[in-house]
Amino acid sequence: MKREFAPERLDVARFVQAAATLESADPVENFERLAAELAAPATDALVRWKAVGEERPGADGKAEPWLHLEAETTVPLTCQRCLSPVATPLVVDRWFRFVVDEATAEAEDEESEEDVLALSRDFDLPALIEDELLMEIPVTPVHDVCPTPVKLSSSDEDFQAAEEAKPNPFAVLGTLRSRKPGEGK
C-alpha cells in the first residue's frame, strides 16, 4: 500500500521513514509572497519542485531524518538598470536535517553546515519551498544586455535651464574677497 502525503501538512517522520518522494509543478501565483516580488504577473510560470525523504546515520549512529529539496522557476523581476522586467531563474537544491524540537533546531543550526529544522507532523512544505525561492532572488537583478538603452544623464531641458538660472553660491564669495577691510558693510 502506497501512502499519500499532503505537502501542506507533511508528517516529516513518516515521510522520511517511507523514503517517500513528492513532486509537482505549481503556478507561481500559488506562492503569494514570491508573486508579490515580481515585476509583472507570471500567469504561465510554474515552480517545479521535488522533495525526497531519507534517513541518514547521525554522529551517534542513530538514524536522523533528512529532506532533500529541489525547486526551480523563472520569474520576471525588475532590472535595476533599465527598470523593465528581466526573466530571472531561481534554483534551489538543499538538504535539511530534522531534529526533535525548535529549541534543538535553533541551537544546532548555528553550528551545522546544513539547515536544521524542527520535526513536525504538519510541516508546511510549500512554505519552505517559497522561503527558499525568495532567498534565491538576486539583490540586483539585471539584464545581460538591456533591451532599451539606459539613460545615464538628465536630458530634461527645463531642469537644465532652471539649474543655469540659479545664482552661483561661490560667486558671492568672490565679491567678498575683492573688498578691502571696512568697505561695504
PyMOL CGO cylinders between C-alpha atoms (Angstrom):
from pymol import cmd
from pymol.cgo import CYLINDER

trace = [
    CYLINDER, 0.00, 0.00, 0.00, 1.38, 3.35, -1.05, 0.3, 1, 1, 1, 1, 1, 1,
    CYLINDER, 1.38, 3.35, -1.05, 1.00, 6.15, 1.47, 0.3, 1, 1, 1, 1, 1, 1,
    CYLINDER, 1.00, 6.15, 1.47, -0.25, 9.55, 0.34, 0.3, 1, 1, 1, 1, 1, 1,
    CYLINDER, -0.25, 9.55, 0.34, 1.45, 12.62, 1.77, 0.3, 1, 1, 1, 1, 1, 1,
    CYLINDER, 1.45, 12.62, 1.77, 0.00, 16.14, 1.69, 0.3, 1, 1, 1, 1, 1, 1,
    CYLINDER, 0.00, 16.14, 1.69, 2.67, 18.82, 1.11, 0.3, 1, 1, 1, 1, 1, 1,
    CYLINDER, 2.67, 18.82, 1.11, 0.73, 21.40, 3.17, 0.3, 1, 1, 1, 1, 1, 1,
    CYLINDER, 0.73, 21.40, 3.17, 0.57, 19.12, 6.24, 0.3, 1, 1, 1, 1, 1, 1,
    CYLINDER, 0.57, 19.12, 6.24, 3.54, 16.82, 5.81, 0.3, 1, 1, 1, 1, 1, 1,
    CYLINDER, 3.54, 16.82, 5.81, 4.27, 14.33, 8.58, 0.3, 1, 1, 1, 1, 1, 1,
    CYLINDER, 4.27, 14.33, 8.58, 8.04, 14.55, 8.16, 0.3, 1, 1, 1, 1, 1, 1,
    CYLINDER, 8.04, 14.55, 8.16, 8.91, 11.49, 10.28, 0.3, 1, 1, 1, 1, 1, 1,
    CYLINDER, 8.91, 11.49, 10.28, 6.59, 9.19, 8.31, 0.3, 1, 1, 1, 1, 1, 1,
    CYLINDER, 6.59, 9.19, 8.31, 7.63, 10.76, 5.02, 0.3, 1, 1, 1, 1, 1, 1,
    CYLINDER, 7.63, 10.76, 5.02, 11.30, 10.05, 5.81, 0.3, 1, 1, 1, 1, 1, 1,
    CYLINDER, 11.30, 10.05, 5.81, 10.61, 6.54, 7.16, 0.3, 1, 1, 1, 1, 1, 1,
    CYLINDER, 10.61, 6.54, 7.16, 8.83, 5.71, 3.91, 0.3, 1, 1, 1, 1, 1, 1,
    CYLINDER, 8.83, 5.71, 3.91, 11.74, 7.19, 1.91, 0.3, 1, 1, 1, 1, 1, 1,
    CYLINDER, 11.74, 7.19, 1.91, 8.96, 8.92, 0.02, 0.3, 1, 1, 1, 1, 1, 1,
    CYLINDER, 8.96, 8.92, 0.02, 9.10, 11.45, -2.79, 0.3, 1, 1, 1, 1, 1, 1,
    CYLINDER, 9.10, 11.45, -2.79, 6.74, 14.31, -3.55, 0.3, 1, 1, 1, 1, 1, 1,
    CYLINDER, 6.74, 14.31, -3.55, 6.96, 16.41, -6.67, 0.3, 1, 1, 1, 1, 1, 1,
    CYLINDER, 6.96, 16.41, -6.67, 4.81, 18.89, -8.50, 0.3, 1, 1, 1, 1, 1, 1,
    CYLINDER, 4.81, 18.89, -8.50, 4.70, 21.83, -10.88, 0.3, 1, 1, 1, 1, 1, 1,
    CYLINDER, 4.70, 21.83, -10.88, 2.62, 24.57, -9.25, 0.3, 1, 1, 1, 1, 1, 1,
    CYLINDER, 2.62, 24.57, -9.25, 1.74, 28.01, -10.62, 0.3, 1, 1, 1, 1, 1, 1,
    CYLINDER, 1.74, 28.01, -10.62, 3.94, 30.82, -9.27, 0.3, 1, 1, 1, 1, 1, 1,
    CYLINDER, 3.94, 30.82, -9.27, 0.70, 32.60, -8.34, 0.3, 1, 1, 1, 1, 1, 1,
    CYLINDER, 0.70, 32.60, -8.34, 0.15, 29.94, -5.62, 0.3, 1, 1, 1, 1, 1, 1,
    CYLINDER, 0.15, 29.94, -5.62, 3.20, 31.35, -3.82, 0.3, 1, 1, 1, 1, 1, 1,
    CYLINDER, 3.20, 31.35, -3.82, 1.81, 34.74, -2.74, 0.3, 1, 1, 1, 1, 1, 1,
    CYLINDER, 1.81, 34.74, -2.74, 4.98, 36.20, -1.22, 0.3, 1, 1, 1, 1, 1, 1,
    CYLINDER, 4.98, 36.20, -1.22, 7.01, 35.24, -4.29, 0.3, 1, 1, 1, 1, 1, 1,
    CYLINDER, 7.01, 35.24, -4.29, 4.34, 36.62, -6.64, 0.3, 1, 1, 1, 1, 1, 1,
    CYLINDER, 4.34, 36.62, -6.64, 4.43, 39.94, -4.73, 0.3, 1, 1, 1, 1, 1, 1,
    CYLINDER, 4.43, 39.94, -4.73, 8.13, 40.35, -5.67, 0.3, 1, 1, 1, 1, 1, 1,
    CYLINDER, 8.13, 40.35, -5.67, 7.54, 40.10, -9.42, 0.3, 1, 1, 1, 1, 1, 1,
    CYLINDER, 7.54, 40.10, -9.42, 7.78, 42.96, -11.92, 0.3, 1, 1, 1, 1, 1, 1,
    CYLINDER, 7.78, 42.96, -11.92, 4.81, 41.58, -13.87, 0.3, 1, 1, 1, 1, 1, 1,
    CYLINDER, 4.81, 41.58, -13.87, 2.24, 38.83, -13.32, 0.3, 1, 1, 1, 1, 1, 1,
    CYLINDER, 2.24, 38.83, -13.32, 3.69, 35.42, -14.11, 0.3, 1, 1, 1, 1, 1, 1,
    CYLINDER, 3.69, 35.42, -14.11, 0.43, 33.75, -15.11, 0.3, 1, 1, 1, 1, 1, 1,
    CYLINDER, 0.43, 33.75, -15.11, 2.09, 30.93, -17.03, 0.3, 1, 1, 1, 1, 1, 1,
    CYLINDER, 2.09, 30.93, -17.03, 5.19, 30.45, -14.84, 0.3, 1, 1, 1, 1, 1, 1,
    CYLINDER, 5.19, 30.45, -14.84, 5.49, 27.26, -12.82, 0.3, 1, 1, 1, 1, 1, 1,
    CYLINDER, 5.49, 27.26, -12.82, 7.50, 26.28, -9.76, 0.3, 1, 1, 1, 1, 1, 1,
    CYLINDER, 7.50, 26.28, -9.76, 8.76, 22.76, -10.36, 0.3, 1, 1, 1, 1, 1, 1,
    CYLINDER, 8.76, 22.76, -10.36, 9.79, 21.08, -7.13, 0.3, 1, 1, 1, 1, 1, 1,
    CYLINDER, 9.79, 21.08, -7.13, 10.73, 17.72, -5.70, 0.3, 1, 1, 1, 1, 1, 1,
    CYLINDER, 10.73, 17.72, -5.70, 11.16, 16.64, -2.08, 0.3, 1, 1, 1, 1, 1, 1,
    CYLINDER, 11.16, 16.64, -2.08, 12.75, 13.34, -1.05, 0.3, 1, 1, 1, 1, 1, 1,
    CYLINDER, 12.75, 13.34, -1.05, 12.83, 11.92, 2.47, 0.3, 1, 1, 1, 1, 1, 1,
    CYLINDER, 12.83, 11.92, 2.47, 15.87, 9.97, 3.63, 0.3, 1, 1, 1, 1, 1, 1,
    CYLINDER, 15.87, 9.97, 3.63, 17.25, 8.57, 6.87, 0.3, 1, 1, 1, 1, 1, 1,
    CYLINDER, 17.25, 8.57, 6.87, 20.97, 9.04, 7.44, 0.3, 1, 1, 1, 1, 1, 1,
    CYLINDER, 20.97, 9.04, 7.44, 23.12, 7.91, 10.35, 0.3, 1, 1, 1, 1, 1, 1,
    CYLINDER, 23.12, 7.91, 10.35, 23.88, 10.70, 12.79, 0.3, 1, 1, 1, 1, 1, 1,
    CYLINDER, 23.88, 10.70, 12.79, 27.03, 11.29, 14.83, 0.3, 1, 1, 1, 1, 1, 1,
    CYLINDER, 27.03, 11.29, 14.83, 25.70, 8.90, 17.49, 0.3, 1, 1, 1, 1, 1, 1,
    CYLINDER, 25.70, 8.90, 17.49, 24.91, 6.21, 14.90, 0.3, 1, 1, 1, 1, 1, 1,
    CYLINDER, 24.91, 6.21, 14.90, 21.13, 6.65, 15.17, 0.3, 1, 1, 1, 1, 1, 1,
    CYLINDER, 21.13, 6.65, 15.17, 19.11, 7.38, 12.05, 0.3, 1, 1, 1, 1, 1, 1,
    CYLINDER, 19.11, 7.38, 12.05, 18.28, 11.06, 11.51, 0.3, 1, 1, 1, 1, 1, 1,
    CYLINDER, 18.28, 11.06, 11.51, 15.51, 12.37, 9.25, 0.3, 1, 1, 1, 1, 1, 1,
    CYLINDER, 15.51, 12.37, 9.25, 16.67, 14.38, 6.22, 0.3, 1, 1, 1, 1, 1, 1,
    CYLINDER, 16.67, 14.38, 6.22, 14.79, 16.06, 3.40, 0.3, 1, 1, 1, 1, 1, 1,
    CYLINDER, 14.79, 16.06, 3.40, 16.32, 16.90, 0.03, 0.3, 1, 1, 1, 1, 1, 1,
    CYLINDER, 16.32, 16.90, 0.03, 14.53, 19.78, -1.70, 0.3, 1, 1, 1, 1, 1, 1,
    CYLINDER, 14.53, 19.78, -1.70, 14.95, 20.82, -5.31, 0.3, 1, 1, 1, 1, 1, 1,
    CYLINDER, 14.95, 20.82, -5.31, 12.90, 23.65, -6.80, 0.3, 1, 1, 1, 1, 1, 1,
    CYLINDER, 12.90, 23.65, -6.80, 13.23, 25.85, -9.85, 0.3, 1, 1, 1, 1, 1, 1,
    CYLINDER, 13.23, 25.85, -9.85, 11.33, 28.54, -11.70, 0.3, 1, 1, 1, 1, 1, 1,
    CYLINDER, 11.33, 28.54, -11.70, 11.94, 31.56, -13.90, 0.3, 1, 1, 1, 1, 1, 1,
    CYLINDER, 11.94, 31.56, -13.90, 10.20, 34.77, -12.88, 0.3, 1, 1, 1, 1, 1, 1,
    CYLINDER, 10.20, 34.77, -12.88, 10.09, 38.38, -14.14, 0.3, 1, 1, 1, 1, 1, 1,
    CYLINDER, 10.09, 38.38, -14.14, 11.94, 40.69, -11.74, 0.3, 1, 1, 1, 1, 1, 1,
    CYLINDER, 11.94, 40.69, -11.74, 12.69, 44.40, -12.20, 0.3, 1, 1, 1, 1, 1, 1,
    CYLINDER, 12.69, 44.40, -12.20, 16.03, 45.07, -13.91, 0.3, 1, 1, 1, 1, 1, 1,
    CYLINDER, 16.03, 45.07, -13.91, 17.92, 47.54, -11.74, 0.3, 1, 1, 1, 1, 1, 1,
    CYLINDER, 17.92, 47.54, -11.74, 19.46, 49.26, -14.78, 0.3, 1, 1, 1, 1, 1, 1,
    CYLINDER, 19.46, 49.26, -14.78, 16.56, 49.79, -17.18, 0.3, 1, 1, 1, 1, 1, 1,
    CYLINDER, 16.56, 49.79, -17.18, 13.63, 49.10, -14.80, 0.3, 1, 1, 1, 1, 1, 1,
    CYLINDER, 13.63, 49.10, -14.80, 11.94, 46.71, -17.23, 0.3, 1, 1, 1, 1, 1, 1,
    CYLINDER, 11.94, 46.71, -17.23, 11.16, 43.05, -16.45, 0.3, 1, 1, 1, 1, 1, 1,
    CYLINDER, 11.16, 43.05, -16.45, 14.05, 40.59, -16.67, 0.3, 1, 1, 1, 1, 1, 1,
    CYLINDER, 14.05, 40.59, -16.67, 13.46, 36.82, -16.71, 0.3, 1, 1, 1, 1, 1, 1,
    CYLINDER, 13.46, 36.82, -16.71, 15.38, 35.54, -13.69, 0.3, 1, 1, 1, 1, 1, 1,
    CYLINDER, 15.38, 35.54, -13.69, 15.93, 31.85, -12.97, 0.3, 1, 1, 1, 1, 1, 1,
    CYLINDER, 15.93, 31.85, -12.97, 15.64, 30.80, -9.31, 0.3, 1, 1, 1, 1, 1, 1,
    CYLINDER, 15.64, 30.80, -9.31, 17.13, 27.40, -8.38, 0.3, 1, 1, 1, 1, 1, 1,
    CYLINDER, 17.13, 27.40, -8.38, 17.10, 25.63, -5.01, 0.3, 1, 1, 1, 1, 1, 1,
    CYLINDER, 17.10, 25.63, -5.01, 18.99, 22.42, -4.21, 0.3, 1, 1, 1, 1, 1, 1,
    CYLINDER, 18.99, 22.42, -4.21, 19.23, 21.97, -0.42, 0.3, 1, 1, 1, 1, 1, 1,
    CYLINDER, 19.23, 21.97, -0.42, 19.32, 19.36, 2.29, 0.3, 1, 1, 1, 1, 1, 1,
    CYLINDER, 19.32, 19.36, 2.29, 17.51, 19.82, 5.59, 0.3, 1, 1, 1, 1, 1, 1,
    CYLINDER, 17.51, 19.82, 5.59, 18.11, 17.80, 8.75, 0.3, 1, 1, 1, 1, 1, 1,
    CYLINDER, 18.11, 17.80, 8.75, 15.23, 17.49, 11.20, 0.3, 1, 1, 1, 1, 1, 1,
    CYLINDER, 15.23, 17.49, 11.20, 15.57, 17.42, 14.99, 0.3, 1, 1, 1, 1, 1, 1,
    CYLINDER, 15.57, 17.42, 14.99, 13.17, 16.85, 17.87, 0.3, 1, 1, 1, 1, 1, 1,
    CYLINDER, 13.17, 16.85, 17.87, 12.08, 20.45, 18.61, 0.3, 1, 1, 1, 1, 1, 1,
    CYLINDER, 12.08, 20.45, 18.61, 12.50, 24.12, 17.79, 0.3, 1, 1, 1, 1, 1, 1,
    CYLINDER, 12.50, 24.12, 17.79, 14.99, 24.78, 20.63, 0.3, 1, 1, 1, 1, 1, 1,
    CYLINDER, 14.99, 24.78, 20.63, 17.27, 21.98, 19.42, 0.3, 1, 1, 1, 1, 1, 1,
    CYLINDER, 17.27, 21.98, 19.42, 16.95, 23.20, 15.83, 0.3, 1, 1, 1, 1, 1, 1,
    CYLINDER, 16.95, 23.20, 15.83, 17.93, 26.72, 16.85, 0.3, 1, 1, 1, 1, 1, 1,
    CYLINDER, 17.93, 26.72, 16.85, 20.89, 25.53, 18.90, 0.3, 1, 1, 1, 1, 1, 1,
    CYLINDER, 20.89, 25.53, 18.90, 22.23, 23.13, 16.25, 0.3, 1, 1, 1, 1, 1, 1,
    CYLINDER, 22.23, 23.13, 16.25, 21.56, 25.37, 13.23, 0.3, 1, 1, 1, 1, 1, 1,
    CYLINDER, 21.56, 25.37, 13.23, 24.32, 27.79, 14.26, 0.3, 1, 1, 1, 1, 1, 1,
    CYLINDER, 24.32, 27.79, 14.26, 26.93, 25.00, 14.40, 0.3, 1, 1, 1, 1, 1, 1,
    CYLINDER, 26.93, 25.00, 14.40, 25.80, 22.96, 11.40, 0.3, 1, 1, 1, 1, 1, 1,
    CYLINDER, 25.80, 22.96, 11.40, 26.66, 23.32, 7.75, 0.3, 1, 1, 1, 1, 1, 1,
    CYLINDER, 26.66, 23.32, 7.75, 23.22, 22.02, 6.78, 0.3, 1, 1, 1, 1, 1, 1,
    CYLINDER, 23.22, 22.02, 6.78, 19.91, 23.70, 7.58, 0.3, 1, 1, 1, 1, 1, 1,
    CYLINDER, 19.91, 23.70, 7.58, 18.30, 22.28, 10.71, 0.3, 1, 1, 1, 1, 1, 1,
    CYLINDER, 18.30, 22.28, 10.71, 14.52, 22.33, 11.18, 0.3, 1, 1, 1, 1, 1, 1,
    CYLINDER, 14.52, 22.33, 11.18, 12.15, 21.07, 13.86, 0.3, 1, 1, 1, 1, 1, 1,
    CYLINDER, 12.15, 21.07, 13.86, 10.37, 17.79, 13.20, 0.3, 1, 1, 1, 1, 1, 1,
    CYLINDER, 10.37, 17.79, 13.20, 6.64, 18.24, 12.67, 0.3, 1, 1, 1, 1, 1, 1,
    CYLINDER, 6.64, 18.24, 12.67, 3.55, 16.18, 11.89, 0.3, 1, 1, 1, 1, 1, 1,
    CYLINDER, 3.55, 16.18, 11.89, 2.05, 19.01, 9.88, 0.3, 1, 1, 1, 1, 1, 1,
    CYLINDER, 2.05, 19.01, 9.88, 5.07, 20.60, 8.20, 0.3, 1, 1, 1, 1, 1, 1,
    CYLINDER, 5.07, 20.60, 8.20, 4.22, 23.19, 5.53, 0.3, 1, 1, 1, 1, 1, 1,
    CYLINDER, 4.22, 23.19, 5.53, 6.42, 22.12, 2.60, 0.3, 1, 1, 1, 1, 1, 1,
    CYLINDER, 6.42, 22.12, 2.60, 5.10, 24.78, 0.15, 0.3, 1, 1, 1, 1, 1, 1,
    CYLINDER, 5.10, 24.78, 0.15, 6.06, 27.50, 2.68, 0.3, 1, 1, 1, 1, 1, 1,
    CYLINDER, 6.06, 27.50, 2.68, 9.61, 26.06, 2.85, 0.3, 1, 1, 1, 1, 1, 1,
    CYLINDER, 9.61, 26.06, 2.85, 9.78, 25.98, -0.96, 0.3, 1, 1, 1, 1, 1, 1,
    CYLINDER, 9.78, 25.98, -0.96, 8.63, 29.61, -1.11, 0.3, 1, 1, 1, 1, 1, 1,
    CYLINDER, 8.63, 29.61, -1.11, 11.12, 30.69, 1.59, 0.3, 1, 1, 1, 1, 1, 1,
    CYLINDER, 11.12, 30.69, 1.59, 13.99, 29.07, -0.28, 0.3, 1, 1, 1, 1, 1, 1,
    CYLINDER, 13.99, 29.07, -0.28, 12.97, 30.62, -3.63, 0.3, 1, 1, 1, 1, 1, 1,
    CYLINDER, 12.97, 30.62, -3.63, 12.69, 34.05, -2.01, 0.3, 1, 1, 1, 1, 1, 1,
    CYLINDER, 12.69, 34.05, -2.01, 16.23, 33.70, -0.67, 0.3, 1, 1, 1, 1, 1, 1,
    CYLINDER, 16.23, 33.70, -0.67, 17.44, 32.96, -4.21, 0.3, 1, 1, 1, 1, 1, 1,
    CYLINDER, 17.44, 32.96, -4.21, 16.20, 36.31, -5.58, 0.3, 1, 1, 1, 1, 1, 1,
    CYLINDER, 16.20, 36.31, -5.58, 19.28, 38.33, -6.53, 0.3, 1, 1, 1, 1, 1, 1,
    CYLINDER, 19.28, 38.33, -6.53, 19.83, 41.64, -4.74, 0.3, 1, 1, 1, 1, 1, 1,
    CYLINDER, 19.83, 41.64, -4.74, 20.17, 43.45, -8.07, 0.3, 1, 1, 1, 1, 1, 1,
    CYLINDER, 20.17, 43.45, -8.07, 18.56, 41.60, -10.95, 0.3, 1, 1, 1, 1, 1, 1,
    CYLINDER, 18.56, 41.60, -10.95, 19.81, 42.92, -14.31, 0.3, 1, 1, 1, 1, 1, 1,
    CYLINDER, 19.81, 42.92, -14.31, 19.68, 42.03, -17.98, 0.3, 1, 1, 1, 1, 1, 1,
    CYLINDER, 19.68, 42.03, -17.98, 22.95, 40.89, -19.54, 0.3, 1, 1, 1, 1, 1, 1,
    CYLINDER, 22.95, 40.89, -19.54, 22.12, 43.48, -22.20, 0.3, 1, 1, 1, 1, 1, 1,
    CYLINDER, 22.12, 43.48, -22.20, 19.15, 45.76, -21.53, 0.3, 1, 1, 1, 1, 1, 1,
    CYLINDER, 19.15, 45.76, -21.53, 16.50, 45.77, -24.31, 0.3, 1, 1, 1, 1, 1, 1,
    CYLINDER, 16.50, 45.77, -24.31, 16.36, 49.57, -24.31, 0.3, 1, 1, 1, 1, 1, 1,
    CYLINDER, 16.36, 49.57, -24.31, 19.28, 51.98, -23.98, 0.3, 1, 1, 1, 1, 1, 1,
    CYLINDER, 19.28, 51.98, -23.98, 19.80, 53.14, -20.42, 0.3, 1, 1, 1, 1, 1, 1,
    CYLINDER, 19.80, 53.14, -20.42, 19.86, 56.92, -19.98, 0.3, 1, 1, 1, 1, 1, 1,
    CYLINDER, 19.86, 56.92, -19.98, 22.69, 57.82, -17.67, 0.3, 1, 1, 1, 1, 1, 1,
    CYLINDER, 22.69, 57.82, -17.67, 22.28, 61.61, -17.71, 0.3, 1, 1, 1, 1, 1, 1,
    CYLINDER, 22.28, 61.61, -17.71, 19.47, 64.08, -17.43, 0.3, 1, 1, 1, 1, 1, 1,
    CYLINDER, 19.47, 64.08, -17.43, 18.12, 65.34, -20.74, 0.3, 1, 1, 1, 1, 1, 1,
    CYLINDER, 18.12, 65.34, -20.74, 15.26, 67.39, -19.36, 0.3, 1, 1, 1, 1, 1, 1,
    CYLINDER, 15.26, 67.39, -19.36, 15.78, 70.84, -20.87, 0.3, 1, 1, 1, 1, 1, 1,
    CYLINDER, 15.78, 70.84, -20.87, 13.55, 72.57, -18.29, 0.3, 1, 1, 1, 1, 1, 1,
    CYLINDER, 13.55, 72.57, -18.29, 15.66, 71.10, -15.50, 0.3, 1, 1, 1, 1, 1, 1,
    CYLINDER, 15.66, 71.10, -15.50, 18.90, 72.24, -17.13, 0.3, 1, 1, 1, 1, 1, 1,
    CYLINDER, 18.90, 72.24, -17.13, 17.50, 75.78, -17.71, 0.3, 1, 1, 1, 1, 1, 1,
    CYLINDER, 17.50, 75.78, -17.71, 16.39, 76.02, -14.06, 0.3, 1, 1, 1, 1, 1, 1,
    CYLINDER, 16.39, 76.02, -14.06, 19.83, 74.94, -12.86, 0.3, 1, 1, 1, 1, 1, 1,
    CYLINDER, 19.83, 74.94, -12.86, 21.55, 77.51, -15.07, 0.3, 1, 1, 1, 1, 1, 1,
    CYLINDER, 21.55, 77.51, -15.07, 19.27, 80.33, -13.80, 0.3, 1, 1, 1, 1, 1, 1,
    CYLINDER, 19.27, 80.33, -13.80, 20.25, 79.75, -10.15, 0.3, 1, 1, 1, 1, 1, 1,
    CYLINDER, 20.25, 79.75, -10.15, 22.96, 82.10, -8.86, 0.3, 1, 1, 1, 1, 1, 1,
    CYLINDER, 22.96, 82.10, -8.86, 26.30, 80.50, -8.18, 0.3, 1, 1, 1, 1, 1, 1,
    CYLINDER, 26.30, 80.50, -8.18, 26.84, 80.47, -4.39, 0.3, 1, 1, 1, 1, 1, 1,
    CYLINDER, 26.84, 80.47, -4.39, 30.61, 80.74, -4.88, 0.3, 1, 1, 1, 1, 1, 1,
    CYLINDER, 30.61, 80.74, -4.88, 30.27, 83.96, -6.89, 0.3, 1, 1, 1, 1, 1, 1,
    CYLINDER, 30.27, 83.96, -6.89, 29.25, 85.75, -3.65, 0.3, 1, 1, 1, 1, 1, 1,
    CYLINDER, 29.25, 85.75, -3.65, 32.46, 84.55, -2.00, 0.3, 1, 1, 1, 1, 1, 1,
    CYLINDER, 32.46, 84.55, -2.00, 34.45, 86.08, -4.84, 0.3, 1, 1, 1, 1, 1, 1,
    CYLINDER, 34.45, 86.08, -4.84, 32.92, 89.54, -4.22, 0.3, 1, 1, 1, 1, 1, 1,
    CYLINDER, 32.92, 89.54, -4.22, 33.68, 89.31, -0.50, 0.3, 1, 1, 1, 1, 1, 1,
    CYLINDER, 33.68, 89.31, -0.50, 37.28, 88.51, -1.22, 0.3, 1, 1, 1, 1, 1, 1,
    CYLINDER, 37.28, 88.51, -1.22, 37.79, 91.50, -3.51, 0.3, 1, 1, 1, 1, 1, 1,
    CYLINDER, 37.79, 91.50, -3.51, 36.62, 94.01, -0.88, 0.3, 1, 1, 1, 1, 1, 1,
    CYLINDER, 36.62, 94.01, -0.88, 39.04, 95.90, 1.31, 0.3, 1, 1, 1, 1, 1, 1,
    CYLINDER, 39.04, 95.90, 1.31, 38.68, 95.68, 5.11, 0.3, 1, 1, 1, 1, 1, 1,
    CYLINDER, 38.68, 95.68, 5.11, 36.00, 98.05, 6.44, 0.3, 1, 1, 1, 1, 1, 1,
    CYLINDER, 36.00, 98.05, 6.44, 34.49, 98.51, 2.97, 0.3, 1, 1, 1, 1, 1, 1,
    CYLINDER, 34.49, 98.51, 2.97, 30.86, 97.65, 2.03, 0.3, 1, 1, 1, 1, 1, 1,
    CYLINDER, 30.86, 97.65, 2.03, 29.26, 96.91, 5.37, 0.3, 1, 1, 1, 1, 1, 1,
]
cmd.load_cgo(trace, "trace")
